[in-house]
Amino acid sequence: MESTVNGGPLHGIRVVELAGIGPGPFAGMLLADLGADVVRVDRPGGAGLAINPDYDITNRNKRSAIVDLKDPAGAAAVLDLVERADILIEGYRPGVAERLGVGPDDCLARNPRLVYGRMTGWGQEGPLAQTAGHDIGYIAITGALGMIGPAEGPPSVPANIVGDYAGG
């Protein structure tokens, strides 16, 4: 997908996006909309930017690099991108980026000025840290889900990923 942004307040800012769905891609979209050069790193065989933007607007204004992070050459390719980046957005479960060789220590060793942003459902530590998360769980545990729908009935499941987009 070709960027439609010419200039913008973030023109010249380079972003590497290592996030599949939810707040990471949404944050990347917002940065791209403001003029940042966002490179989304997708796995081989994944949908990547081939998803029709009518169904996933978070891909707009981004470029894509297909990289197998399970291959050491893939991690090296991402670290090469990191050397020239200003920001990295990562949305993996705790410990995954480190196992793949693209965690904060690896990236900051290559580029000490990098802003390494992490977004996980339940944080890096704590009782739920290793638990997979999804938007509906986040808004349920906070009580926000209970406020959606009729007062005397069950909650209405939102048509959009409210917590993920608010987190992005």
C-alpha positions in Angstrom: 0.0 0.0 0.0 1.4 3.3 -1.0 1.3 6.2 1.4 -1.1 9.0 0.6 0.5 11.4 3.1 2.7 14.2 1.8 4.5 15.8 4.6 2.8 16.2 8.0 4.1 16.9 11.4 5.9 13.6 11.6 7.5 13.7 8.2 11.0 12.3 8.5 10.2 10.1 11.5 10.8 6.4 10.8 8.8 3.7 12.6 9.2 -0.1 12.6 5.9 -1.9 13.5 6.2 -5.4 15.0 2.5 -5.9 15.9 -0.2 -8.1 14.4 -3.6 -6.8 15.4 -5.1 -4.2 17.7 -3.4 -1.3 19.3 0.0 -1.6 17.7 -1.2 -1.4 14.1 -3.6 1.3 15.1 -0.8 3.4 16.7 1.2 2.8 13.5 -1.7 4.0 11.4 -2.0 7.2 13.5 1.7 7.9 13.1 1.6 7.2 9.4 -1.4 9.5 9.0 0.7 12.2 10.6 3.5 11.7 8.0 5.8 9.1 9.7 7.3 6.5 7.4 5.9 3.3 9.0 7.3 -0.1 7.9 5.1 -3.0 9.1 7.0 -6.2 9.6 4.9 -9.2 8.5 5.6 -12.9 8.7 5.8 -15.0 5.5 2.4 -16.3 4.5 0.6 -13.7 6.6 -1.9 -11.4 5.1 0.3 -8.3 5.6 -0.8 -5.3 3.6 -2.7 -7.5 1.2 -5.8 -7.2 3.5 -8.3 -4.9 1.7 -8.1 -1.5 3.5 -11.9 -1.5 3.4 -11.6 -4.3 6.1 -8.5 -3.2 7.9 -7.8 0.5 7.7 -4.8 0.1 10.1 -2.7 -0.7 7.1 -3.2 2.6 5.4 -0.1 4.8 4.6 2.3 2.0 5.5 4.9 0.0 3.8 5.4 -3.7 4.5 8.5 -6.0 4.8 8.0 -9.7 4.9 10.4 -11.2 7.4 10.8 -14.6 9.1 11.7 -13.5 12.6 12.3 -17.2 13.6 15.3 -17.2 11.2 18.4 -15.3 12.5 18.6 -13.5 9.2 15.1 -12.2 9.8 16.0 -10.8 13.2 19.2 -9.2 11.6 17.0 -7.6 8.9 14.8 -6.0 11.5 17.8 -4.8 13.5 19.1 -3.2 10.3 15.7 -1.3 10.0 16.1 -0.4 13.7 19.4 1.3 13.1 17.7 3.9 10.9 14.4 4.1 12.9 13.2 6.6 15.5 10.4 4.4 17.0 9.6 0.7 17.2 6.1 -0.5 18.1 6.0 -4.1 19.5 2.9 -6.0 20.5 4.1 -9.5 21.3 3.5 -11.5 24.5 6.2 -11.0 27.2 9.4 -12.6 26.2 8.6 -13.3 22.6 10.6 -10.3 21.2 13.6 -11.3 23.3 13.5 -14.9 22.1 13.3 -13.6 18.5 16.3 -11.4 19.0 14.4 -8.1 18.6 13.7 -7.2 22.2 14.5 -3.8 23.8 18.1 -4.8 24.7 18.9 -6.0 21.2 17.3 -3.0 19.5 18.7 -0.4 21.8 22.2 -1.8 21.5 21.9 -1.1 17.7 20.2 2.3 18.1 20.4 3.9 21.6 18.1 6.8 20.6 15.3 4.4 19.6 11.9 4.8 21.3 10.9 1.2 21.9 7.1 1.0 22.6 5.5 -2.1 23.9 1.8 -2.9 24.0 0.7 -6.1 25.7 -2.8 -7.0 27.0 -1.8 -7.6 30.6 1.7 -6.0 30.9 5.2 -7.5 31.0 4.9 -8.8 34.6 2.1 -10.0 36.9 -0.4 -12.8 37.2 -1.9 -12.3 33.7 1.2 -11.4 31.8 1.6 -14.7 30.0 -2.2 -14.9 29.2 -3.4 -14.2 25.7 -5.6 -11.2 25.7 -8.3 -9.7 23.5 -10.3 -6.5 23.6 -13.4 -8.1 25.0 -11.5 -9.4 28.0 -9.9 -6.0 28.7 -13.2 -4.1 28.7 -14.9 -6.9 30.7 -12.3 -7.0 33.5 -12.3 -3.2 33.8 -16.1 -3.1 34.1 -16.5 -1.0 30.9 -18.4 -3.9 29.2 -21.0 -3.8 31.9 -21.9 -0.2 31.0 -22.7 -1.1 27.4 -26.2 -2.1 26.7 -29.6 -1.8 28.4 -29.5 -1.2 32.2 -31.6 -4.3 33.0 -30.0 -6.6 30.4 -26.8 -8.3 29.5 -24.0 -6.2 28.0 -24.0 -5.6 24.3 -20.7 -6.7 22.7 -19.3 -3.6 20.9 -19.0 -3.7 17.2 -15.4 -2.4 17.4 -12.4 -3.1 19.4 -12.8 -0.3 21.9 -10.0 -1.1 24.3 -7.5 -1.9 21.6 -8.1 1.3 19.7 -8.0 3.3 22.9 -4.7 1.6 23.8 -3.2 2.5 20.4 
